[in-house]
Amino acid sequence: SFEMSQPPSVPVSPGQTASITCSGDKLGNKYVSWYQQKTGQSPILVIYEDDKRPSGIPERFSGSNSGNTATLTINGTQTLDEADYYCQAWDRGSVVFGGGTKLTVL
Amino acid sequence: EVQLVESGGVVVQPGGSLRLSCAASGFTFDDYPMHWVRQAPGKGLEWVSLISGDGVSTYYGDSVKGRFTISRDNSKNSLYLQMNSLRTEDTALYYCVKDAERVGANRFFDYWGQGTLVTVSS
């Protein structure tokens, strides 16, 4: 079955750029979505179809997907961006999530 | 405003059964596929099941296939998850989740409920 892997944690300083990767075999051939989950809250969609932002999501969030890697980029990271981030794809009748990345802003 | 409200989570013994419900509002329910996604305490997200808008097509994650059954009642704007032969590893917060697309080859989620907690323990 298809699998996606993410780094367990990514540290970033306020105001800097954070990059969270998601890897999977030929992932660039699939659409990838990204979800943000803050402690004690339900996930919210921040990127869909690789690089599209839902309404209400700040422009500092962007996405890309090519080859075997999808990337969520947060420019000018703010302390309120500290959360767990999950990539997600659809593969032959199954929804697949990455293991999640804890973004720490310090 | 889209609302998804789950209910039915309780403490149940291993081998037992449970039925979760999700009441949906704020959108045309039968237009959209719906999902259940779960999250074990301190762990990541795990997709459980998907049902098409008309209820005809269903899909399941490998860990629940043959034990769980997803269904919907479009006349009541409600989604269900029948859980049988429960195991301790089924302990999780179960989210009712709306698919973002009416049709198409891609599946992703635009609205999540607050979740209902299922604990499987003796």
Interface residues (C-beta under 8 A of the other chain):
Chain A: S1 Y31 S33 Y35 Q37 S42 P43 I44 L45 Y48 E49 P54 D84 Y86 Q88 W90 G93 S94 V95 V96 F97 G98 G99 G100
Chain B: H35 V37 G44 L45 E46 W47 L50 Y59 G61 D62 Y95 A100 A105 N106 R107 F108 F109 D110 W112 G113 Q114 G115
